[in-house]
Structures are given as C-alpha cells and as structure tokens.
C-alpha cells in the first residue's frame, strides 16, 4: 500500500490521522494515540497507547 492510499483510507475512519510511518504489513499513524492500517486496507477501530503496540497489532490482524 502506498503512503497516499494509506492516508486516504485511514482518514476515512480517522480524519485527524497524521504522522504516517511504514511498517512491515502496513502503516502506523497518530490519532491521539497510535493506530494502524494493514496493507490490505483494514483500519484500527481503537488507538493504541504506543506506536510499538500499533505495529504489533498489524501482525495479528
């Protein structure tokens, strides 16, 4: 997934999403906490406390 498509998809759920960083299997981003989007387009419903937690969630989703 490209950064542009990750931003567009994530902002469909989280309009305030910013600070996107690529990780294996997707992207993480800030939304008051940290959330994630997988390469297949699945977006986190709830933010995590740390970016590392969001990275871990990508591999389980």
VENZI-V160369 format. One record per residue. N is the residue number from 0. RES is the residue in one small letter. SS is DSSP state (H for helix, E for strand, - for the rest). PHI is phi in whole degrees, 0 to 359 (999 if undefined). OMEGA is omega as a letter, one per 40 degrees, with the letter a starting at -180 (NA if undefined). Layout:
# VENZI-V160369
n,res,ss,phi,omega
N,RES,SS,PHI,OMEGA
N,RES,SS,PHI,OMEGA
This chain:
# VENZI-V160369
n,res,ss,phi,omega
0,x,-,999,i
1,x,-,282,i
2,x,H,300,a
3,x,H,298,i
4,x,H,289,i
5,x,H,295,i
6,x,H,298,a
7,x,H,299,a
8,x,H,292,a
9,x,H,295,a
10,x,H,288,i
11,x,H,292,i
12,x,H,257,a
13,x,-,238,a
14,x,-,302,a
15,x,-,272,a
16,x,-,303,i
17,x,E,206,i
18,x,E,67,a
19,x,E,289,i
20,x,E,227,i
21,x,E,287,i
22,x,E,220,i
23,x,-,299,i
24,x,-,94,i
25,x,E,164,a
26,x,E,220,i
27,x,E,246,a
28,x,E,202,a
29,x,E,269,i
30,x,-,210,a
31,x,-,91,i
32,x,-,226,i
33,x,E,233,i
34,x,E,236,a
35,x,E,217,i
36,x,E,222,i
37,x,E,278,i
38,x,-,300,i
39,x,-,274,i
40,x,-,101,i
41,x,-,282,a
42,x,E,250,i
43,x,-,300,i
44,x,-,274,a
45,x,-,227,i
46,x,-,285,i
47,x,E,260,i
48,x,-,285,a
49,x,-,232,i
50,x,H,299,i
51,x,H,297,i
52,x,H,293,i
53,x,H,296,i
54,x,H,300,i
55,x,H,297,a
56,x,H,293,i
57,x,H,301,a
58,x,H,288,i
59,x,H,263,i
60,x,-,241,NA
